[in-house]
Amino acid sequence: MATSIKSTELDFDTIKSRLKDYLRAQDQFQDYDFEGSGLSNLLDVLAYNTHFNGLLANFALNESFLNTAQLRSSMVSHAEALGYIPRSYTSSKALVNLSLSITALTRPTSIALPRGTSFTTTVAGESYTFSTLETYNATDDGSGVYNFVTRASETSIPIYEGITKTKTFFVGEVNESQVYVIPDVTADTNSLQVRVYDTAGSSSFVAYTNLKDAVRITANSTYYQIKEVPNGYYEVLFGDGVSTGKRPVAGNKIVITYLSTVGPAADGAQTFTPSADLRVGGVDYPITVTTDAVSSNGTFKESIESIRQNTPLAFASQKRMVVAEDYKAQILANYSAYLDDVIAWSGADNDPVVYGKVYVGLKFKDNIAEDTQAEVKTDIINTLSANFAVMSIDTDFTDPVETYLELQVNFNLDPDLTDRTPRATETLVKSLVQDYIDTNLKRFGKVFRRSLILTQIDDLDQAILNSRMAVKVQQRFTPVTGQSLSYTVKFPVALATPDDVNRIITSGRFVFDGEQCKIQNRLKSNKLEIVNLDGTVKVDNVGEYNDTTGTILIQGFNPTAITGGSELKISAVPVNQSTIRPLRNYIIDIDSEVLEATAQIDYQETRLTL
């Protein structure tokens, strides 16, 4: 007989039932009709009150922790407490060459392109505005042509999508609560320009910079902080005058300029038109624009799950770069707008071992221009490594190396248990495998486990009775045609030893000696040979493979053409087909062109009635 109410059962009906059980157990309420309207209404009130309070307590408790919070405001607050600043909207960026021509006999030696010079473009029928965030200068080349360049003398000028907005504040008395809020959820905080004027009418100002870029802070340092507030707006904070730098004083005017952006919607812009001519010496001259790189890298605010993942990493590194994981954390915290993934390892873990270095692999987002990628790498070295890394440790970047899987799936299918045809089921299985690879792999450190995919295939349809999968790994390289050269191809896993039945190493097709040929290993041998499509050996020794290290050495290779493109695919049978674990900067992908799924008709589950 119930004498208490279980606090873990918070749904309304259960709470009301427990209240009835509790009251019936009391001597003074044994004869009461709890279904009567009066008592039933009272119990409804009690049950609703308990139900709502239970839900409120549950929600509040969940929002109190980084791992369980669901509201963005809660997640941002937890991240801020751990020193991580979630990414705001990011403007799409394009690289352009800008120039103008002055034919007048008397012309200036140099001219300036002011900050905020705007350009219009169209993406998918929508018009967008891009603008410069700095002032760029150009000098006369002697013939009246002025090519604008950056401070590093580069001709690729970055322009950013967004509408330039300005917010002005006046600093009150010290004893007043000073709050400076930018009321714009789509503000790109990277584009902020903060200027503090002595008075409302003053023309001179002091520029403040973001505290996250600070290396040393004194009482006179001019830094600002920016944080996202619960309603999605951004609050700008200044120093306390002691430990976090100088703060504005009463009477100062604060002018904040920023870009309000649409994020990724403006990606892909190719043609840019100046909004106005540039006035030089009282005459307007048209600006010539040539696109170096189409717009890319526009992003929305950092997602809740991304904040949940990156905050602990940034907190663990504590603004220092000592171990390899610190490099990953700091790079993700500062450049996640450009990157899908990062991996880092020490020179002691490299192959070959190189002491005094940290190797970093960067997987950039799609459509990030090569110039932008180079800028990011340079900025990582100059901003992060130079200030936070251990002295005498150099940062070396390595490109991701993709290892492709060649998968052949065979499954037993009972057609009596499904309304799909065997061909339709094969297509469904292939789609499942592709989706699994896209979702679970294609990032650094992600391991392929065959059994996990086979389990999903078996659960896909009750007509699939069982499944199996043959796995090969594939690397690609681009040989030079018409020259006899040597190549080394490395796999991230050990390869199977040669036997007398199966070829462990095979390649794609190429033209050699006027015939379509391929590379394969001899049966029962690690030696490699070139054979034509009839199996005739053209070259009996073109190298060898080391099954223990997963290395293939191809020597004296001189094809005249690669069939189907410029890359030659080298396929190998791994020693362990059940688990493919990538090393260092290897990323596992799939070769969709050779993905196969074959159904074998199996009536073993059919029951016949005589």
PADRENDO-609413 format. One record per residue (C-alpha): residue number from 0; residue in one letter; chain; x, y, z. Coordinates in nm, 2 decimals. Example, Ala and Ser with C-alpha at 12.3 -4.5 7.8 and 13.67 -1.06 7.14 Angstrom:
residues 2
   nr  rest  kette       x       y       z
    0     A      A    1.23   -0.45    0.78
    1     S      A    1.37   -0.11    0.71
This chain:
residues 610
   nr  rest  kette       x       y       z
    0     M      A    0.00    0.00    0.00
    1     A      A    0.14    0.34   -0.10
    2     T      A    0.25    0.58    0.17
    3     S      A    0.45    0.82   -0.05
    4     I      A    0.47    0.97   -0.39
    5     K      A    0.76    0.88   -0.62
    6     S      A    0.93    1.20   -0.73
    7     T      A    1.08    1.04   -1.05
    8     E      A    0.74    0.99   -1.21
    9     L      A    0.64    1.34   -1.32
   10     D      A    0.37    1.29   -1.58
   11     F      A    0.03    1.43   -1.48
   12     D      A   -0.17    1.11   -1.47
   13     T      A    0.08    0.92   -1.27
   14     I      A    0.11    1.20   -1.01
   15     K      A   -0.27    1.22   -0.97
   16     S      A   -0.29    0.84   -0.94
   17     R      A   -0.02    0.85   -0.67
   18     L      A   -0.20    1.12   -0.48
   19     K      A   -0.52    0.91   -0.48
   20     D      A   -0.33    0.60   -0.36
   21     Y      A   -0.17    0.81   -0.08
   22     L      A   -0.49    0.96    0.04
   23     R      A   -0.68    0.62    0.03
   24     A      A   -0.41    0.48    0.25
   25     Q      A   -0.50    0.73    0.53
   26     D      A   -0.77    0.63    0.78
   27     Q      A   -0.96    0.96    0.76
   28     F      A   -1.00    0.95    0.38
   29     Q      A   -1.09    0.58    0.32
   30     D      A   -1.46    0.65    0.25
   31     Y      A   -1.40    0.94    0.02
   32     D      A   -1.51    0.93   -0.35
   33     F      A   -1.19    1.06   -0.52
   34     E      A   -1.37    1.06   -0.86
   35     G      A   -1.62    1.31   -0.74
   36     S      A   -1.59    1.65   -0.90
   37     G      A   -1.48    1.84   -0.59
   38     L      A   -1.19    1.62   -0.49
   39     S      A   -1.10    1.55   -0.85
   40     N      A   -1.06    1.92   -0.92
   41     L      A   -0.84    1.96   -0.61
   42     L      A   -0.63    1.66   -0.71
   43     D      A   -0.60    1.82   -1.06
   44     V      A   -0.46    2.13   -0.91
   45     L      A   -0.21    1.94   -0.69
   46     A      A   -0.11    1.72   -0.98
   47     Y      A   -0.06    2.01   -1.22
   48     N      A    0.14    2.20   -0.96
   49     T      A    0.36    1.90   -0.89
   50     H      A    0.40    1.83   -1.26
   51     F      A    0.50    2.19   -1.35
   52     N      A    0.74    2.22   -1.06
   53     G      A    0.90    1.89   -1.15
   54     L      A    0.94    2.00   -1.51
   55     L      A    1.08    2.33   -1.41
   56     A      A    1.33    2.17   -1.18
   57     N      A    1.43    1.92   -1.45
   58     F      A    1.48    2.19   -1.71
   59     A      A    1.66    2.42   -1.47
   60     L      A    1.90    2.14   -1.37
   61     N      A    1.97    2.04   -1.73
   62     E      A    2.05    2.40   -1.82
   63     S      A    2.30    2.42   -1.54
   64     F      A    2.55    2.20   -1.71
   65     L      A    2.75    2.22   -2.03
   66     N      A    2.68    1.86   -2.13
   67     T      A    2.30    1.88   -2.09
   68     A      A    2.21    2.24   -2.17
   69     Q      A    1.97    2.28   -2.46
   70     L      A    1.92    2.66   -2.47
   71     R      A    2.17    2.86   -2.66
   72     S      A    2.18    3.12   -2.39
   73     S      A    2.27    2.86   -2.13
   74     M      A    2.54    2.71   -2.35
   75     V      A    2.70    3.05   -2.43
   76     S      A    2.70    3.13   -2.06
   77     H      A    2.88    2.80   -1.97
   78     A      A    3.13    2.86   -2.25
   79     E      A    3.20    3.22   -2.13
   80     A      A    3.27    3.09   -1.78
   81     L      A    3.53    2.85   -1.92
   82     G      A    3.69    3.12   -2.14
   83     Y      A    3.55    3.02   -2.48
   84     I      A    3.38    3.28   -2.70
   85     P      A    3.13    3.12   -2.95
   86     R      A    3.16    3.23   -3.31
   87     S      A    2.92    3.49   -3.44
   88     Y      A    2.79    3.52   -3.79
   89     T      A    3.08    3.53   -4.03
   90     S      A    3.08    3.74   -4.35
   91     S      A    3.14    3.57   -4.69
   92     K      A    3.48    3.68   -4.82
   93     A      A    3.61    3.72   -5.17
   94     L      A    3.95    3.82   -5.31
   95     V      A    3.97    4.08   -5.59
   96     N      A    4.23    4.28   -5.78
   97     L      A    4.14    4.65   -5.78
   98     S      A    4.29    4.91   -6.01
   99     L      A    4.21    5.23   -6.19
  100     S      A    4.36    5.43   -6.47
  101     I      A    4.43    5.81   -6.48
  102     T      A    4.52    5.95   -6.82
  103     A      A    4.57    6.31   -6.71
  104     L      A    4.91    6.45   -6.75
  105     T      A    4.91    6.57   -6.39
  106     R      A    4.83    6.29   -6.15
  107     P      A    4.92    6.20   -5.79
  108     T      A    5.20    5.96   -5.70
  109     S      A    4.97    5.75   -5.49
  110     I      A    4.60    5.73   -5.41
  111     A      A    4.41    5.56   -5.13
  112     L      A    4.10    5.33   -5.15
  113     P      A    3.91    5.41   -4.83
  114     R      A    3.77    5.16   -4.58
  115     G      A    3.41    5.08   -4.66
  116     T      A    3.44    5.10   -5.04
  117     S      A    3.14    4.88   -5.15
  118     F      A    3.07    4.65   -5.44
  119     T      A    2.75    4.48   -5.54
  120     T      A    2.70    4.12   -5.67
  121     T      A    2.43    3.87   -5.72
  122     V      A    2.40    3.51   -5.60
  123     A      A    2.10    3.29   -5.70
  124     G      A    1.90    3.60   -5.80
  125     E      A    1.97    3.79   -5.47
  126     S      A    2.17    4.11   -5.45
  127     Y      A    2.44    4.15   -5.19
  128     T      A    2.69    4.42   -5.09
  129     F      A    3.06    4.36   -5.02
  130     S      A    3.30    4.61   -4.89
  131     T      A    3.66    4.67   -4.78
  132     L      A    3.75    4.67   -4.41
  133     E      A    4.08    4.86   -4.45
  134     T      A    4.23    5.14   -4.65
  135     Y      A    4.44    5.03   -4.94
  136     N      A    4.70    5.23   -5.13
  137     A      A    4.82    5.23   -5.49
  138     T      A    5.11    5.40   -5.67
  139     D      A    5.14    5.52   -6.02
  140     D      A    5.32    5.25   -6.23
  141     G      A    5.45    5.52   -6.47
  142     S      A    5.17    5.49   -6.72
  143     G      A    4.88    5.61   -6.50
  144     V      A    4.77    5.27   -6.38
  145     Y      A    4.72    5.23   -6.01
  146     N      A    4.70    4.88   -5.86
  147     F      A    4.58    4.87   -5.50
  148     V      A    4.78    4.64   -5.27
  149     T      A    4.77    4.52   -4.91
  150     R      A    5.02    4.61   -4.64
  151     A      A    5.21    4.29   -4.75
  152     S      A    5.22    4.43   -5.11
  153     E      A    4.98    4.17   -5.23
  154     T      A    4.73    4.25   -5.51
  155     S      A    4.46    4.03   -5.38
  156     I      A    4.23    4.26   -5.18
  157     P      A    3.98    4.09   -4.94
  158     I      A    3.62    4.22   -4.95
  159     Y      A    3.35    4.11   -4.71
  160     E      A    2.97    4.08   -4.75
  161     G      A    2.75    4.28   -4.52
  162     I      A    2.58    4.61   -4.45
  163     T      A    2.81    4.85   -4.26
  164     K      A    2.63    4.97   -3.94
  165     T      A    2.74    5.21   -3.67
  166     K      A    2.64    5.22   -3.30
  167     T      A    2.74    5.52   -3.09
  168     F      A    2.75    5.54   -2.71
  169     F      A    2.83    5.82   -2.46
  170     V      A    3.01    5.73   -2.14
  171     G      A    2.83    5.84   -1.82
  172     E      A    2.96    5.89   -1.47
  173     V      A    3.17    5.61   -1.31
  174     N      A    2.90    5.52   -1.06
  175     E      A    2.65    5.46   -1.34
  176     S      A    2.61    5.11   -1.48
  177     Q      A    2.77    5.12   -1.82
  178     V      A    2.62    4.88   -2.07
  179     Y      A    2.72    4.89   -2.44
  180     V      A    2.50    4.65   -2.65
  181     I      A    2.50    4.60   -3.02
  182     P      A    2.13    4.52   -3.10
  183     D      A    2.20    4.29   -3.40
  184     V      A    2.20    3.91   -3.39
  185     T      A    2.37    3.89   -3.74
  186     A      A    2.67    4.11   -3.65
  187     D      A    3.01    3.97   -3.76
  188     T      A    3.21    4.03   -3.45
  189     N      A    3.53    3.99   -3.65
  190     S      A    3.46    4.30   -3.84
  191     L      A    3.42    4.52   -3.53
  192     Q      A    3.60    4.85   -3.53
  193     V      A    3.59    5.02   -3.18
  194     R      A    3.70    5.38   -3.15
  195     V      A    3.69    5.60   -2.84
  196     Y      A    3.68    5.98   -2.87
  197     D      A    3.77    6.22   -2.59
  198     T      A    3.45    6.42   -2.63
  199     A      A    3.14    6.41   -2.84
  200     G      A    3.28    6.67   -3.08
  201     S      A    3.64    6.54   -3.09
  202     S      A    3.79    6.42   -3.42
  203     S      A    4.09    6.23   -3.27
  204     F      A    4.03    5.88   -3.13
  205     V      A    4.20    5.58   -2.97
  206     A      A    4.14    5.24   -3.14
  207     Y      A    4.06    4.95   -2.92
  208     T      A    4.14    4.59   -3.02
  209     N      A    3.98    4.26   -2.92
  210     L      A    4.12    4.12   -2.59
  211     K      A    4.14    3.77   -2.75
  212     D      A    4.44    3.90   -2.96
  213     A      A    4.62    4.03   -2.65
  214     V      A    4.96    3.89   -2.55
  215     R      A    5.05    4.13   -2.27
  216     I      A    4.81    4.36   -2.08
  217     T      A    4.90    4.67   -1.88
  218     A      A    4.69    4.93   -1.72
  219     N      A    4.72    5.15   -2.03
  220     S      A    4.63    4.87   -2.28
  221     T      A    4.33    4.95   -2.50
  222     Y      A    4.13    4.63   -2.53
  223     Y      A    3.77    4.54   -2.55
  224     Q      A    3.58    4.22   -2.49
  225     I      A    3.27    4.10   -2.66
  226     K      A    3.02    3.85   -2.55
  227     E      A    2.68    3.72   -2.66
  228     V      A    2.40    3.81   -2.43
  229     P      A    2.08    3.59   -2.38
  230     N      A    1.87    3.76   -2.64
  231     G      A    2.14    3.70   -2.91
  232     Y      A    2.28    4.05   -2.92
  233     Y      A    2.64    4.14   -2.83
  234     E      A    2.77    4.34   -2.54
  235     V      A    3.10    4.52   -2.56
  236     L      A    3.30    4.53   -2.24
  237     F      A    3.61    4.74   -2.16
  238     G      A    3.89    4.71   -1.91
  239     D      A    3.88    4.78   -1.54
  240     G      A    4.17    5.02   -1.56
  241     V      A    4.41    4.77   -1.39
  242     S      A    4.42    4.41   -1.49
  243     T      A    4.23    4.42   -1.82
  244     G      A    4.35    4.75   -1.95
  245     K      A    4.23    5.10   -1.99
  246     R      A    3.86    5.19   -1.98
  247     P      A    3.67    5.49   -2.13
  248     V      A    3.60    5.77   -1.89
  249     A      A    3.30    5.99   -1.84
  250     G      A    3.24    6.22   -2.14
  251     N      A    3.41    5.99   -2.39
  252     K      A    3.22    5.89   -2.71
  253     I      A    3.24    5.53   -2.82
  254     V      A    3.18    5.45   -3.19
  255     I      A    3.14    5.09   -3.30
  256     T      A    3.13    5.00   -3.66
  257     Y      A    3.06    4.65   -3.79
  258     L      A    2.91    4.44   -4.07
  259     S      A    2.56    4.29   -4.04
  260     T      A    2.58    3.98   -4.26
  261     V      A    2.37    3.71   -4.41
  262     G      A    2.64    3.44   -4.36
  263     P      A    2.67    3.16   -4.61
  264     A      A    2.39    3.29   -4.84
  265     A      A    2.64    3.52   -5.02
  266     D      A    2.89    3.24   -5.09
  267     G      A    2.97    3.18   -5.45
  268     A      A    2.96    3.53   -5.58
  269     Q      A    3.19    3.57   -5.88
  270     T      A    3.14    3.92   -6.04
  271     F      A    3.16    4.24   -5.84
  272     T      A    3.06    4.59   -5.95
  273     P      A    3.18    4.90   -5.76
  274     S      A    2.89    5.09   -5.61
  275     A      A    3.06    5.42   -5.70
  276     D      A    3.36    5.57   -5.88
  277     L      A    3.67    5.68   -5.69
  278     R      A    3.71    6.05   -5.67
  279     V      A    4.07    6.16   -5.73
  280     G      A    4.16    6.54   -5.76
  281     G      A    3.79    6.62   -5.80
  282     V      A    3.74    6.38   -6.09
  283     D      A    3.56    6.04   -6.06
  284     Y      A    3.74    5.74   -6.20
  285     P      A    3.59    5.39   -6.25
  286     I      A    3.75    5.11   -6.05
  287     T      A    3.84    4.80   -6.24
  288     V      A    3.76    4.47   -6.06
  289     T      A    3.90    4.13   -6.14
  290     T      A    3.80    3.84   -5.92
  291     D      A    4.08    3.62   -5.78
  292     A      A    3.86    3.40   -5.56
  293     V      A    3.49    3.37   -5.55
  294     S      A    3.32    3.45   -5.21
  295     S      A    3.32    3.18   -4.95
  296     N      A    3.34    3.11   -4.58
  297     G      A    3.02    3.27   -4.48
  298     T      A    2.88    3.10   -4.17
  299     F      A    2.59    3.12   -3.93
  300     K      A    2.64    3.15   -3.55
  301     E      A    2.83    2.86   -3.40
  302     S      A    2.59    2.58   -3.33
  303     I      A    2.51    2.46   -2.98
  304     E      A    2.67    2.12   -3.05
  305     S      A    2.99    2.28   -3.18
  306     I      A    3.01    2.50   -2.87
  307     R      A    2.96    2.19   -2.65
  308     Q      A    3.24    2.01   -2.83
  309     N      A    3.50    2.30   -2.85
  310     T      A    3.46    2.46   -2.51
  311     P      A    3.62    2.18   -2.31
  312     L      A    3.91    2.16   -2.56
  313     A      A    3.97    2.54   -2.54
  314     F      A    3.95    2.53   -2.16
  315     A      A    4.19    2.24   -2.13
  316     S      A    4.46    2.42   -2.33
  317     Q      A    4.44    2.73   -2.11
  318     K      A    4.57    2.97   -2.38
  319     R      A    4.90    2.78   -2.41
  320     M      A    5.04    2.54   -2.67
  321     V      A    5.25    2.28   -2.50
  322     V      A    5.11    1.94   -2.61
  323     A      A    4.96    1.85   -2.94
  324     E      A    4.60    1.87   -2.82
  325     D      A    4.66    2.23   -2.72
  326     Y      A    4.74    2.31   -3.09
  327     K      A    4.41    2.15   -3.19
  328     A      A    4.21    2.33   -2.93
  329     Q      A    4.35    2.68   -2.99
  330     I      A    4.33    2.65   -3.37
  331     L      A    3.97    2.53   -3.35
  332     A      A    3.88    2.81   -3.11
  333     N      A    4.02    3.08   -3.34
  334     Y      A    3.97    2.94   -3.69
  335     S      A    3.67    2.71   -3.68
  336     A      A    3.50    2.94   -3.94
  337     Y      A    3.75    2.81   -4.19
  338     L      A    3.80    2.45   -4.08
  339     D      A    3.61    2.13   -4.06
  340     D      A    3.87    1.95   -3.85
  341     V      A    4.22    1.98   -3.71
  342     I      A    4.47    1.72   -3.59
  343     A      A    4.82    1.77   -3.44
  344     W      A    5.10    1.54   -3.34
  345     S      A    5.45    1.58   -3.21
  346     G      A    5.76    1.52   -3.41
  347     A      A    5.84    1.22   -3.18
  348     D      A    5.52    1.05   -3.32
  349     N      A    5.60    1.13   -3.68
  350     D      A    5.73    0.90   -3.95
  351     P      A    6.02    0.97   -3.97
  352     V      A    6.08    1.10   -3.62
  353     V      A    6.17    1.48   -3.62
  354     Y      A    6.23    1.64   -3.29
  355     G      A    6.16    2.01   -3.23
  356     K      A    5.84    2.02   -3.45
  357     V      A    5.47    1.99   -3.41
  358     Y      A    5.28    1.87   -3.72
  359     V      A    4.94    2.01   -3.78
  360     G      A    4.68    1.88   -4.03
  361     L      A    4.41    2.12   -4.14
  362     K      A    4.09    2.01   -4.31
  363     F      A    3.94    2.32   -4.47
  364     K      A    3.58    2.37   -4.54
  365     D      A    3.46    2.34   -4.90
  366     N      A    3.52    2.64   -5.13
  367     I      A    3.79    2.80   -4.92
  368     A      A    4.03    2.96   -5.17
  369     E      A    4.39    2.86   -5.17
  370     D      A    4.50    3.22   -5.09
  371     T      A    4.27    3.21   -4.78
  372     Q      A    4.41    2.88   -4.67
  373     A      A    4.76    3.02   -4.70
  374     E      A    4.66    3.32   -4.50
  375     V      A    4.51    3.10   -4.22
  376     K      A    4.83    2.90   -4.20
  377     T      A    5.04    3.21   -4.18
  378     D      A    4.82    3.37   -3.92
  379     I      A    4.83    3.05   -3.70
  380     I      A    5.21    3.07   -3.70
  381     N      A    5.23    3.44   -3.64
  382     T      A    4.95    3.48   -3.39
  383     L      A    4.93    3.15   -3.21
  384     S      A    5.26    2.96   -3.24
  385     A      A    5.47    3.28   -3.20
  386     N      A    5.29    3.38   -2.88
  387     F      A    5.17    3.06   -2.71
  388     A      A    5.40    2.78   -2.82
  389     V      A    5.71    2.65   -2.65
  390     M      A    6.02    2.81   -2.77
  391     S      A    6.23    2.61   -3.03
  392     I      A    5.92    2.41   -3.13
  393     D      A    5.83    2.48   -3.49
  394     T      A    5.49    2.43   -3.65
  395     D      A    5.48    2.23   -3.97
  396     F      A    5.15    2.20   -4.17
  397     T      A    5.07    1.88   -4.36
  398     D      A    4.78    1.84   -4.60
  399     P      A    4.51    1.58   -4.53
  400     V      A    4.58    1.24   -4.70
  401     E      A    4.26    1.06   -4.80
  402     T      A    4.24    0.68   -4.78
  403     Y      A    3.95    0.55   -4.99
  404     L      A    3.76    0.24   -4.91
  405     E      A    3.65   -0.01   -5.18
  406     L      A    3.36   -0.20   -5.03
  407     Q      A    3.18   -0.50   -5.18
  408     V      A    2.86   -0.59   -4.99
  409     N      A    2.69   -0.92   -5.03
  410     F      A    2.37   -1.00   -4.85
  411     N      A    2.11   -1.28   -4.84
  412     L      A    1.76   -1.16   -4.93
  413     D      A    1.43   -1.34   -4.88
  414     P      A    1.20   -1.17   -5.14
  415     D      A    0.89   -1.31   -4.97
  416     L      A    0.95   -1.08   -4.67
  417     T      A    0.96   -0.75   -4.86
  418     D      A    0.78   -0.57   -5.14
  419     R      A    1.10   -0.43   -5.27
  420     T      A    1.28   -0.59   -5.57
  421     P      A    1.64   -0.72   -5.52
  422     R      A    1.77   -0.43   -5.73
  423     A      A    1.59   -0.17   -5.52
  424     T      A    1.72   -0.33   -5.20
  425     E      A    2.08   -0.32   -5.34
  426     T      A    2.03    0.05   -5.41
  427     L      A    1.90    0.11   -5.06
  428     V      A    2.20   -0.08   -4.91
  429     K      A    2.45    0.13   -5.12
  430     S      A    2.28    0.45   -5.00
  431     L      A    2.30    0.34   -4.64
  432     V      A    2.67    0.26   -4.67
  433     Q      A    2.74    0.60   -4.84
  434     D      A    2.54    0.79   -4.57
  435     Y      A    2.73    0.60   -4.29
  436     I      A    3.07    0.70   -4.44
  437     D      A    2.95    1.06   -4.49
  438     T      A    2.82    1.09   -4.13
  439     N      A    3.08    0.89   -3.93
  440     L      A    3.41    0.92   -4.12
  441     K      A    3.57    1.19   -4.34
  442     R      A    3.74    1.35   -4.04
  443     F      A    4.07    1.30   -3.87
  444     G      A    4.10    1.01   -3.63
  445     K      A    3.76    0.85   -3.73
  446     V      A    3.79    0.47   -3.74
  447     F      A    3.61    0.24   -3.98
  448     R      A    3.46   -0.07   -3.82
  449     R      A    3.30   -0.31   -4.05
  450     S      A    3.06   -0.47   -3.80
  451     L      A    2.89   -0.14   -3.73
  452     I      A    2.78   -0.10   -4.09
  453     L      A    2.68   -0.47   -4.13
  454     T      A    2.46   -0.43   -3.82
  455     Q      A    2.28   -0.14   -3.99
  456     I      A    2.25   -0.33   -4.31
  457     D      A    2.09   -0.63   -4.13
  458     D      A    1.85   -0.40   -3.96
  459     L      A    1.76   -0.22   -4.28
  460     D      A    1.49   -0.46   -4.38
  461     Q      A    1.35   -0.78   -4.23
  462     A      A    1.41   -0.95   -4.57
  463     I      A    1.79   -0.91   -4.53
  464     L      A    1.88   -1.23   -4.35
  465     N      A    2.26   -1.17   -4.32
  466     S      A    2.53   -0.97   -4.48
  467     R      A    2.91   -0.97   -4.53
  468     M      A    3.16   -0.72   -4.67
  469     A      A    3.49   -0.74   -4.85
  470     V      A    3.71   -0.44   -4.78
  471     K      A    4.01   -0.29   -4.97
  472     V      A    4.20    0.03   -4.90
  473     Q      A    4.30    0.27   -5.18
  474     Q      A    4.55    0.55   -5.22
  475     R      A    4.60    0.77   -5.51
  476     F      A    4.89    0.96   -5.67
  477     T      A    4.96    1.15   -5.98
  478     P      A    5.25    1.00   -6.19
  479     V      A    5.44    1.21   -6.44
  480     T      A    5.37    1.07   -6.79
  481     G      A    5.66    1.03   -7.03
  482     Q      A    5.93    1.00   -6.76
  483     S      A    6.07    0.70   -6.58
  484     L      A    6.04    0.79   -6.21
  485     S      A    6.00    0.62   -5.87
  486     Y      A    5.71    0.67   -5.64
  487     T      A    5.63    0.58   -5.28
  488     V      A    5.27    0.52   -5.18
  489     K      A    5.19    0.48   -4.80
  490     F      A    4.89    0.32   -4.65
  491     P      A    4.79    0.39   -4.29
  492     V      A    4.74    0.02   -4.22
  493     A      A    4.94   -0.30   -4.25
  494     L      A    4.86   -0.50   -4.57
  495     A      A    4.79   -0.86   -4.62
  496     T      A    5.08   -1.10   -4.69
  497     P      A    5.09   -1.24   -5.04
  498     D      A    4.93   -1.58   -5.11
  499     D      A    4.89   -1.81   -5.41
  500     V      A    4.53   -1.73   -5.49
  501     N      A    4.45   -1.36   -5.45
  502     R      A    4.63   -1.04   -5.57
  503     I      A    4.69   -0.81   -5.27
  504     I      A    4.80   -0.51   -5.47
  505     T      A    4.61   -0.39   -5.79
  506     S      A    4.60   -0.06   -5.97
  507     G      A    4.38    0.14   -6.20
  508     R      A    4.45    0.14   -6.57
  509     F      A    4.71    0.33   -6.76
  510     V      A    4.87    0.33   -7.10
  511     F      A    5.21    0.16   -7.12
  512     D      A    5.39    0.05   -7.44
  513     G      A    5.07    0.14   -7.64
  514     E      A    4.85   -0.09   -7.43
  515     Q      A    4.60   -0.06   -7.15
  516     C      A    4.78   -0.20   -6.84
  517     K      A    4.77   -0.23   -6.46
  518     I      A    5.01   -0.30   -6.17
  519     Q      A    4.96   -0.61   -5.95
  520     N      A    5.18   -0.82   -5.72
  521     R      A    5.29   -1.16   -5.83
  522     L      A    5.12   -1.45   -5.65
  523     K      A    5.31   -1.56   -5.34
  524     S      A    5.54   -1.26   -5.38
  525     N      A    5.57   -0.89   -5.27
  526     K      A    5.72   -0.80   -5.61
  527     L      A    5.51   -0.58   -5.84
  528     E      A    5.46   -0.63   -6.21
  529     I      A    5.30   -0.45   -6.50
  530     V      A    5.05   -0.66   -6.70
  531     N      A    4.81   -0.59   -6.99
  532     L      A    4.44   -0.66   -6.97
  533     D      A    4.50   -1.01   -7.11
  534     G      A    4.73   -1.09   -6.82
  535     T      A    5.05   -1.08   -7.02
  536     V      A    5.34   -0.96   -6.82
  537     K      A    5.49   -0.64   -6.97
  538     V      A    5.74   -0.57   -6.69
  539     D      A    5.82   -0.84   -6.44
  540     N      A    5.96   -0.62   -6.17
  541     V      A    5.84   -0.26   -6.12
  542     G      A    5.89   -0.25   -5.74
  543     E      A    5.76   -0.41   -5.43
  544     Y      A    5.53   -0.36   -5.13
  545     N      A    5.61   -0.40   -4.76
  546     D      A    5.31   -0.56   -4.59
  547     T      A    5.42   -0.47   -4.24
  548     T      A    5.46   -0.09   -4.29
  549     G      A    5.19   -0.06   -4.56
  550     T      A    5.44    0.10   -4.80
  551     I      A    5.45    0.05   -5.18
  552     L      A    5.76    0.14   -5.38
  553     I      A    5.71    0.17   -5.75
  554     Q      A    6.04    0.21   -5.95
  555     G      A    6.11    0.31   -6.31
  556     F      A    5.74    0.37   -6.38
  557     N      A    5.69    0.54   -6.72
  558     P      A    5.33    0.55   -6.83
  559     T      A    5.23    0.75   -7.14
  560     A      A    4.88    0.83   -7.00
  561     I      A    4.65    0.76   -6.71
  562     T      A    4.31    0.62   -6.81
  563     G      A    4.02    0.83   -6.68
  564     G      A    4.21    1.12   -6.54
  565     S      A    4.55    1.21   -6.40
  566     E      A    4.54    1.01   -6.07
  567     L      A    4.63    0.65   -6.05
  568     K      A    4.45    0.44   -5.79
  569     I      A    4.64    0.18   -5.60
  570     S      A    4.42   -0.07   -5.41
  571     A      A    4.53   -0.31   -5.14
  572     V      A    4.38   -0.58   -4.91
  573     P      A    4.44   -0.48   -4.55
  574     V      A    4.56   -0.74   -4.30
  575     N      A    4.26   -0.66   -4.09
  576     Q      A    3.94   -0.58   -4.29
  577     S      A    3.73   -0.54   -3.98
  578     T      A    3.90   -0.22   -3.86
  579     I      A    4.07    0.05   -4.06
  580     R      A    4.23    0.30   -3.82
  581     P      A    4.38    0.61   -3.99
  582     L      A    4.72    0.75   -3.87
  583     R      A    4.81    1.11   -3.81
  584     N      A    4.67    1.32   -4.10
  585     Y      A    4.49    1.04   -4.29
  586     I      A    4.12    1.07   -4.35
  587     I      A    3.90    0.78   -4.44
  588     D      A    3.66    0.83   -4.74
  589     I      A    3.49    0.60   -4.98
  590     D      A    3.53    0.54   -5.36
  591     S      A    3.17    0.55   -5.45
  592     E      A    3.25    0.44   -5.81
  593     V      A    3.34    0.09   -5.70
  594     L      A    3.09    0.05   -5.42
  595     E      A    2.89   -0.27   -5.48
  596     A      A    2.59   -0.43   -5.31
  597     T      A    2.48   -0.77   -5.44
  598     A      A    2.17   -0.95   -5.32
  599     Q      A    2.16   -1.33   -5.31
  600     I      A    1.81   -1.48   -5.31
  601     D      A    1.75   -1.70   -5.00
  602     Y      A    1.42   -1.86   -4.92
  603     Q      A    1.54   -2.03   -4.60
  604     E      A    1.29   -1.84   -4.38
  605     T      A    0.99   -1.94   -4.59
  606     R      A    0.73   -2.16   -4.43
  607     L      A    0.51   -2.39   -4.65
  608     T      A    0.16   -2.52   -4.55
  609     L      A    0.06   -2.85   -4.70
